Each structure stands twice: as structure tokens, then as C-alpha cells.
Amino acid sequence: MSSIDRKPHCLKREKSLAMPRSMLFFDTETRTIEAQNGGKTQILKLGVSCYYRRKYGRHTEKTSWIDYRDTDTFWNHLFSCCERKHKLWCIARNLTFDFTVLKGWKYLRENGYKLKFFHSKGTTTIVSVRGNGHSILFVDSLNWFRESLASTGKRIGLPKLKIDFETCSDSYLLTYCHRDVEIELENFKEFIRFLDSNTISRLCYTLGSTAMAAFLLNHYSKKIYIHNNEQAIRLERASYKGGRVECFYIGDKKDENHYVLDVNSLYPSVMYQYLYPSRYIQILQKISPDSLREHIVDKAAIAKVMIDTGEPAYAIRRERTIFPVGRFWTTLTTPELQYGFDRGHIVEVDTCVLYEQTDIFSSYVKCIYDLRMKCKSDGLGSFDVFCKYLLNSLYGKFGQKAEQWNKIGVCPDEPDRVELLFVEGEKRTRQIRYLLGEIFELVGYEECFNSFPAIASHVTAYGRLRLWDLIKKAGRQNVYYCDTDSVIVNKAGLFQLQLEIDETSLGKLKLEETTSELSIRGLKDYTTDGKNVIKGIRKTAIEIQPGCYTQEKWPTFRGTLRSGDANSYTVETITKHLHRGYTKGHVTETGLVVPFVLDE
């Protein structure tokens, strides 16, 4: 039996409710100069930072504000806030922008700091460094709050100011910047107060890790055993397919009203309702379908099986996840296997993994959902949103993988950057990272220490089946689009779903929008009366011809580190051409989408 490089262990309970003691919130405003590539390089014009120390022991709460117009002033203030043997949390919205405009890598290197941890992917950014007897953590507030700063301000009753950057005075720009930092400060004070007063958890670096800490602190009553069987984990990964996103119609609909319906907390609802894998038992090869069916009476399972079906209920991965009909191999979880057995769709079993199963999540979901409903009724809109975030962020931690970077040397005089090296004579590349005088190489992606993909894959599978059940109840001919936890239906579909509609009940539907016009162009590409969704296209983009847009490209850390100057932030204007061919089914002349038919 082959194993991954991880010791089997039992998840440990969380014991701490510790919160960060010292935090620094900061924001910058910039002017632009033309770059050689035609882009706009952002140069610091002014900024505001606020040091906040929470009350502890005999020390009172402390808040100190500064504004600055040069990078030296900012960094001198930041370093003065550091305390020996303590960690300073530095928080900004869109951290990459502010950190780069303030030439963060340059100042950290010059002041003798070394990298502890670096992660930047999607909206999650973490830069952890140590030196001079203390550590500094730079984190993006988007790690917890995936919303605009204007939405945050509105939620906490501190509205973001309006501004015309072309005509405003420097004094008003400073006031505007001060308000942005104030919003971040008050939002985090409120978030920490929410976590602390409700004994939920300590504040971790991301929303997902905070949710996991909350689960392990108060709701981890039945043991979960993390295994290291490589073959089982490969099967678990193959079964982890995410949400169902499909078009059932491509084109425009203007002849009647259509209705956008969302499931109230889809994933939390199935987490509350069902049992989940808690301990690996064994792998079985080439057993009969009847044997597997007997096993899942009282066990959880993941199995690679041959399906023969006329119902597009089972996900398989090709270039993307599709839901075909016909005969094909796929890897399924317990609820999908049960669904297949009940309908005679499973004809052969290749490999299966068996698990003990238990009620893992019901206590966590009930506690946080009840708290959310109470916050709503008490008019605590901010706390309501915090609960929503915590409910939706837990299960993904069990499916988490991590980049594995190995330190391979030191480079005191090399500029900070990332290089992609093509290995001569081999069909592979090497990714090298030069940061703060040290060299790191990406050697692969590995399971996190506490990951258990079977749990996460079961959650998403239950979610897909719940959505498919709603689609069938509405009548597939009455459904035009679905996305993970929502459907767009016509009047007949709405009528068929009336018994499923309840604005507050967990797992039930709520009506989000009634639209007289509906245009569906593809996945995450549609227009209703209330919104225009085009994945990858900014709201500020300009359509220069059908399907062709120009928009600004604001680089991530990956972009700045590959740009040749990690301490310079340049915004480019790019052109994006949308290729709107639908690849998850066959589009008929009438616009209806029919599933692919496979015969393997």
C-alpha cells in the first residue's frame, strides 16, 4: 500500500479563542505615469494607516492614525508598531496593490526580514515574514470578506465616500482614504467582537481556517481520522467535482416572466442533514454492484463505476465537468451510488473505498444558522453576514491542497521575482521564486495536514443531487439555467416548485428575482432585468464589438513578481474576446441544450 508523506492522525480539538493583539490597517491613493508598455504605473500620492491595539491585561485599547506621502514614513511607522516576540497583523483591501505601491519587498529586504510563508491565489493573499525579534503578517481583507469596500461600509453603517479622482483636492482625497481605512478598522473590530462574544473561534488567516477553528472549538464531538492511503486519496480527488453549472437553453426569452430561485444555504443544508466519512476502512477491487450496495447500507463509499443511464444526473470530468447520458466510467460518492443503485444505473465496479460514517456537521450548522436567524431578527446585519460566510466556508477546508515550496539556496543580491524555467531536453518546467534573499522551488502540490477530500466531495455531491432534484421537480423543460445553488425557471417551473419555497428555512428556495427579459449566452454569462453577468469581464469594461471588451488588468502578486520589477505596480489595458461556444451539451436549432451521449 503506497502512502503520501503525511502521518495518519486524528483531528485535534481547538482550544484557543485568542485574537490578534496588534493590527495595522492601511490604504494608499496614487497618481499615474505612463509606462513603456503603454500601461499606467501607480505612484504613491498619499496614504493613511491606523495602528489598533486591542485591550489586554492592564493595557487599554489604543488607536493611532498617521497619513503619509512617502514610503519611508509608512514603513517607519509600521516598524515602530512591532513588539518583540509578537506578531503585527497588517491588513489592506487588495493587498497586492498597496503592498507593491509601498515597495514592500524592498523595505522588508533592507530591514533584514526573511520569508516564513507566502500564498497568493484568487482573493486570498498571505505574506508572513520574521526578523528583528518579531514577525509581521500581511493579509488581504478579502481573505474573509469577498465583497467591495462599499458593501462592507454599507453593511456596518459607515458608507464609503464618493469621489471624482480627476477633480478632487488633496485634502478631500486624504479624507476619502481615511474613511476607507476606518471602514476596515471598524469591520474587523466588529468581526472580532462577533467571534469573541459568541465564543465562536479565534481569528485565523482566512475565512475557511476561521470556520475550521470554530468547528474544532465547539462542535467537534465525533472523531475524524485523517489517513494517508495514496490510492484512496486519488479516488477521493476524482470524486470531488464541485457545483453543477449548466445551461438548459441558449438564447433570448422575452415572451413571459422568468424567476431566479436560490437555495437557502445549499451546502450547509446538506451538511446538516447527512452523515459523512469519518474514518478510512479499506479499498476493494472488482467487487460486484450488489456487494457495493450492501456496503453502503451502513458505510460511506467512493467508487469508480460504470454507469448506464438515460438521466443526466452524474458528473464526469472531461475538459470540464459535464453531465452526459449513456454508458461511461465515473467516480461517485455514497449519495450518487445510492441514487444509481435505486435506478439500476450502476453496471460494474472497478475500485471502491469504504469509510465509517457519522454526523459531523449538524451541531455546527444548527448553531451558526440559528445565530444567523437571531442576528437577522435583531437587525444585526453585519453579524448575519459573518454567519453566512462561516456556514459556507467550512467544508472546503477538508478538500484543501497546498503548494510545496522547497528552499534551495540564498541570493542576497538577486531582485525579488518568480521565474519559469524550461528544462532543456525534458518536457517540464521549473518554477523558481526569489524572495527576500532566498530561493525557493515549487516541487508539487500536496494534501494539507488535515485534509480529507472524501468529506468535501460528499458535501458537493449531496448539493448536486439536491439541485438535480429541484430541476426534476420543476420539469427540466421549465428550467433554463442552473449554477451551484440556483435555478432560473419559467412560470410553470415556479408553480411546480411552490412547495419548496420558504424564505428562511435551511435548504429551501427563495425567490431572488423576477425578470421580464432573459438572455443566456453561456456559463456565468447571462442577463436579467436586474443584472448582467459575464465571467471575467469587469463592470467597467467597454464592449467595442459583440463579444469583445477592453478593460483594465490589475496584476496579482504573481503578475508583479513576473513583471521584472516586484516593487512597481502597472495597470494595463487589455482586450478580451469571448468565445461563446457551449461545450457541456449539444445546442439544438431551437436553443434547447441536450446532454452529450457517451458509449465507453
N, C-alpha and C positions, 0 to 999 in steps of 0.2 A: 504494500500500500504506500503510494507516494504521498508526501506531506508538504505543505507550504511552510515557509520559515516563520512559524508562529506557534507558541506553546498553547496547547489546549487549556482552557481555563473557564471558570465560572465568572460571570459578570459580578462585579463588586458593587455594593451599595454606595451611594453618595452620602457623605457625612457632613459636608460643609455648606453653609449658607453665606460664605464670605463674598463680599462685594469689593470692587476696586476702591482703593482709598484715595488715590490721586489721579485726576483726569485733566487733560488739556484739550479743549475744543478750539478748532481754528478754521479760518476760511480766508481765501485770497480773492482779490479782484485784479484784473490785468489790462494792459494795453497790448496792442499787436504790432508786430513789424513783419514786413514781407520776407518770407523765406526763399531760398534759392529755387526750391521745387514748386513755388507758386502758392505754398501754404501760408498760414498765419502763425508765426511763433508768438507764444504768450509770454509777456514780460511782466513781472510783478509791478503793480501800481501802488497798491496798498493792501493791508490785511488786518485782521483782528484775531486775537486769541484770548481765551479765558481759561485760567487755571482754577480748577474746582477741587477742593479737598473736603471729603465727607467728614462729618463729626465722628470721632472715635476716642475712647478713653477720656482723658481730660482735655482733649483738643476740641475746640469749637469748629463749626463749619467755616470754611474760608473760600472766598471767591476774589480773584484779582484779574483785571482786564488790562490789556495793552493793545494799542494799534501800532502799526509799523509800515514803513515804506521802503525798507531794505531787508535783505535776507539775514544779515548779521544780527539785527535787533531781534528778529523772531527766534533764531537759534540760541542766542544768549539767554533769552527769557526761558526757552524750553529747558536748556541745560540747568538753569538756576532752579527749576522746579523739581529736579531729580533729587531723590534722597537715597542715601547709602542703603544697600540691601533691600531696596523696594523697587517696585515697578511703576512706571508712569504710563498711563494709557493716553495716547494721543489720537483723537477722533476727528474725522472730517467726512463730509459728504462728497463722494467721488474723490477718494484719497489720492489716486494716481495723479490727478490734475494738480492739486495743491502741493503735494509732496514734491512733484517734479518742478513746478514753478519756483518753489522754495529751495531747489537744488539739494534735496535731501541726501542723496547718495554722497555728494561732495562733502557736506558738512559732517556726516556720520563718519566717513573715512578719515577726514582731517582730525577728528576728535577721538580717534582710536577705538571706534566701535566695531564689533565683529558680528556676523550674522548668526542668529540662533535658528530662525525659521522664516521661510518666505513662501507665500502662496498667493497667487492671483489668478482667478478663473471666474468668468461670469461677473456677478456682482459682489463676489467675496474676495476681499483683499486683506492680507495679514503680513506685516513686516515686523519681526521681533529681533531686537539687537541687544547686545550687552557690552559693557565696558565701564571703566572708571568706578567700579564697585556697585553698579546698579544696572537695571535693564529698562529698555524703552519699548513699548508696544505701539505700533501704528496700525490702526484698524479703520476700515470704512464703515460708516453708519449704515450703509446698505447691507452689511453683513446681517443686520437684524431687521431693518425697515426698508423693504423693497417698494418704496413709494417716493414721489417727488418731495422735495423740501416744502413746497407749497402745501401738499397734502398733509404733511406732518404738522406744519404750523396751524392749519385749519383744524386738525384733529385735537390739538392741545389748547386751542383758543388764543394762539399767538400768530396772527396772519403774517405771511411773508409780504414785504413791501413791494409796491410796483415801482418800476424804474424804466427810464429811457437812457440806455448807456451812451447814446450819441450826444445827448444834450445835458445830462445831469452834471451838477457841480461835484467837486471832490468831497466836499463836506457831506452832501447827501449820499454819495457813493459809500462813504465811511459809515453813515447811519444805516444804510441798506446792508452792508456787510456785517455790522454789529448785530442787526436783527437776525441774520442767518445763523450766526454763532449762538445767539440767545435761544433760538428755536431748538438747536441741537442740545444745548445745555439743559433746558427745561424738559425736553423729551426724555433725556436719559435720567434726569432726576426722578421723573415720573415713573419711568420703566423700573428703575431700581427700587423705588418705593412700592411699586406693584409687586415685584418679586419678593421683597422683604416682608411687607405687611401681610401677605397671603401665604408666607412660608413656602414659596414655590420652588426656588432654586437660587444658586449663585449665578452671577452674570458670567457667561463664557464668551469666547471669541466670536461665535456665530449664533444665529437663532437655533440651528439644529443642535449644536452642542449644549445650548442652554436648555432646550427641550429634553434632551437626554439626561442632563443633570436633574431636571425636575422629576422625570420618571424614576430615576435611581434613588432620589432622596425620599420620596413619599409613597411610591406606587409599585416598587419592585418587591413583590411578595412571593413570587414563584420563580425559582432559579432558572436562568438561561445559561446553557453551556456552549461556549464558543469552541468549535472543533477546527482541525487543520487538515482534513482529508481533501487532497487536491482534486481528485476526480469528482467528489461530491460538490465541491465549490464550483467547478466548471459547469456542472449541471445546474446548480443554483443560478449562476450568472446567465446561462442560456434561457432560463425561465423568467428572468427579470426583464419585462418588456415595457413598462411604463403605461401611460394612459392611452385610451382609444381616441384618435383624432381622424375623422373621416368626412368626406363629402358624399352625400347621397344624391346630390343634384348639383350640376354646374350650370350657371346662367342667372337670368334675372326673373324675379317673381313680383308682379305688381297687381295681380288680379284679386288678391284678398290679403287680409292681415295674417302675419306670422308672429310666432311667440318664442321668445328666448327664455328657457327654463333652466335653472341651476339647481343642482342637488345641494342641500344644506350639509356642508362638511362631509363630502363623499368618503374620503379616506378615513377620517375619524369615525364615521358611522360604521364602516365595516371592521375597523379595529375594535370597536366596542362590542360588536355582535358575534364575532367568530373566535375560534381557537387558532393558535399559531404554533409553528415548530419551536420547540424549546431545547431539544437535545437530539443530536445525531445518533442513529441506531446502527444502520448498516446499508451497504449497497448490494443490490441484487441484479443479476443479469439474465436476460431472456426468460423471464417468467411469463406465465400465461396471463391474459387480461383478467380472467376470473380470480387468479391469485392476488393480483394487484387490487382488485375491487374488494377482496376480503380484508386486505391490509388496511385500507383507508376507512374501514368502519370505525376504528379506534386509534388510528395513527395518521400523521401528516405524511405527505409524499411529494416528491418531484420526480417526474419520469419522462423519458424520451419515448414517444409513442407514435404509431402510425394511425392517422385519422382518416376516416372515410365519411364525408359529411356533405349534405346539401345546405347546411346552415353556416353562414359566415360568423361563427362565434369564437374561433380560435385564432390567436395571433401567431404569426411566424415572422422571422426576420429575413428579408432579402436585402436589397439596398436600403429599404426602410421597412417598418413594421406594417404588414398587410393582414387582411382577414379574408382568406380565399375560401372557396368550396372545392370539393373533390377529394383526392387521395394524396396525403402528404405526411412527412415526418415533422413533428414539432415537440417542444419540451414544455410540459404543463405542470401546474401545481395542483394541490388537493381539490380545490373547488372546481377547477376546469376538468380534472379527471372524473370527478363525481358527475359533473354535467354530461361529459361524454359517455360514461357508462350508462347513465339513465336513459340515454337516447340511442344507444347501440352504435356510437361513432368510433369507438376505440377497437381496432382490429389486431394490433400487435404491440408488444412492449419490448423495447431494446434494453434500456437500463433504467433502474429506479433507485431512489434514495429514500429511506424511511426515517421518520423522526417521531419522538414523543411530542405530544402537543398539549398546550394548556392555554388558559385565559391569561394573556399577557397584559392587555391594554385597557380592559374595561374600567378599572379604577381610575387610571389616568384620564381617559376621555370623559368619564362622567364628572369627575372633579372639575376639570378645566371647562367643560361645556356648561355645567351648572353655574360656575363662576362667571362665564361669559354672559349667560342669560341674566344673571343678577346685575352685572355691570350695565347691561342694556337697560334694564328696568329702572336702575338708579341714575341713569343719564350719564354714566361714566364711559363716554365713547372711546376714550383713549385706552382704557383697560380692556374694553370689549375687543379692540383690535389686537392688543397684546395676546389675549386668549386665543383668538383666531390664528395668529401666527404660530403659537405654541402647539396648537392642535394639529396643524398641517405639516409641522417640521420634524416630528419625531421619527416616523417610520423610515425616512430616507437615511438616517444615521446608520441603520443596520445594513444598508446597501452601499456604504461609502467605500471608495478605493482612494489610495493616496499615491502621489508621485514619490519615487525613491531616488533621492539625490545623494551621491557619494562625494565626499571631499577628496580631491585628487592632487591638491597642491596649493601653494601660495603664490601670489602675484602682486606684490606691494605696489608696483608701478604701472599696472595694467588698468585701463579705464573700465568702469562698470559696464557690462554688456552681456548679451546672450549671442552665441554663435551656433549655427547649424553646419556641421561638417559632413561632407560626403566622403565616405571611406573608399579609397581607390581599390578597384578590383572586387568590391563587395557591394551587394545591393542593400545597403543600410546607411543610416546617418547617425551621427552623434550630436547630441545637444549639450553644449558646454555653457556654463554660467559663471561669469566673473563678477563677484560682488564683494566689496569691502576688503579687497586684498587677498581673497581666497578663490579657488577654482573648484567648481562642482560639476559633476556629470550626471545627467539623467540616465539611470540604468534600468528603469522599468516602472511598472505600476503594480502596487501590491495591496492586498487586503489590509484594511485598518485593523488595529489590535482587537477591537470589539465588534468588527463587522460580522453579520450573519445574513448573507443575501437571501436565504430562504424565507426569512421573515418579511423582508421588503418585497420580495416577489409575490408572496401570498397576499399582501395588502393590495398591491396594484392589480392582481388577478381578480380578487373579490370586487374591486372597484370597476374593472372592465365588465364583469358579469352583471353587476348592478346596473350599469349603463345599458348593456345589451338587453336586460330585462325591461327597462323603461322603453327602449326603442321598439321592442316587440309589442309591448302593451299599447304604445301609440299607434302601431301599424307602420312597418318600415316604409310604406308608400307615403306616409304622412310626415316623415322625418327628412329634413333637408341637409342637416349638418350636425355633427357632434364633436365635442372637444373635452375629453377627460371627465368633466363633471357637469356638462351642459348639453342641451339639445335645442335645435331650432325646429319647430313643428308648425303645421297649419292648424286651422280651426278644428278639423276632425281629430287631429292628433291631440290637441289640447283637451277636447272633450273626453277622449279615451283615457287621459291621464288625470282626470279630476280627482279621483280617489287618492292619488299620490301627492297632491298639492297641499302643503301645510307650511306656512311661512317660517315657523320656528322649530319644528320637530327635526331631530337629527336624522339625516338620511332621506328626508322627504324633499319635494320640489318646491321652489318658489319662483314666481313669475318675475323675471328681471326686466323684460321689455316687450312691448307690443309695437310692431313695426308694419307700416303700410307698404314699404319698399324693401326688397331683399335682393342683394346681388352677391352671389357666391362665385368666386373666381378660382379658389383652391384652398389648400390647408392654411389656416390662420390668415386668410385673405378674403375678406367679405365686408359688405357694407349694409348697415341697417339705418333706420331713421336716426338712431342715437349715436352711432359710432362707425368709424371707418378703420378696419383692422387690416394692416398689411405688414406681415412679419419682416423685420429687417429694414423697414423704411421709417425714418423719423417723422414726427408730426410736422417738423419744419421743412421737410423735403419738398422740392419743387418738381412736379411732373412736367417734363419737357416734351414728351410724346407718350402715347399709351404704353404703359408698362416700363417706362424709362424715367428714372428720377436722378436728380442731383441732390446731394446732401453733404453735410459736414461729417468728417470722420475724426472722432476724438479718441486718441490712442489709449490703450490699456498699458499696464506695466510691460507686458510682453512687447508691445509696439515700441515703447520708448527705449527699452533695453536693446532692441534690434535696430534702432534708428541710427546708431553711431554716436549719439550724444544722450546719455541717460538723464542728464540734468537740463534738457531742453524739451519743451512741450510745444509741438506744432500741430495745428488743426489743418487738415487738408480737405479740399472739396473733391468728392468722387462721384462717378456716375454709376448707377446700378441698373442693370437690365433684368427684369423679372421674366423667367421662363416658366410660363404658367401651365405647362402640360401636366395633366393629372396622372400620377404613377401608382395609385393604390387601388385602381379598379378600371374597368372599361367604361368610357363615357359614350352613351348612345347618341343618336342624332337628336333625340328629344331633350337631352341634357341629363337624363337619369344615369346614375352610376350603378353598374352591376359588378359583382365580385369577380375576381380572376378565378379561373378553373384550373386546378393543378392535377397532374396524374403522375405521381412519383413511384 
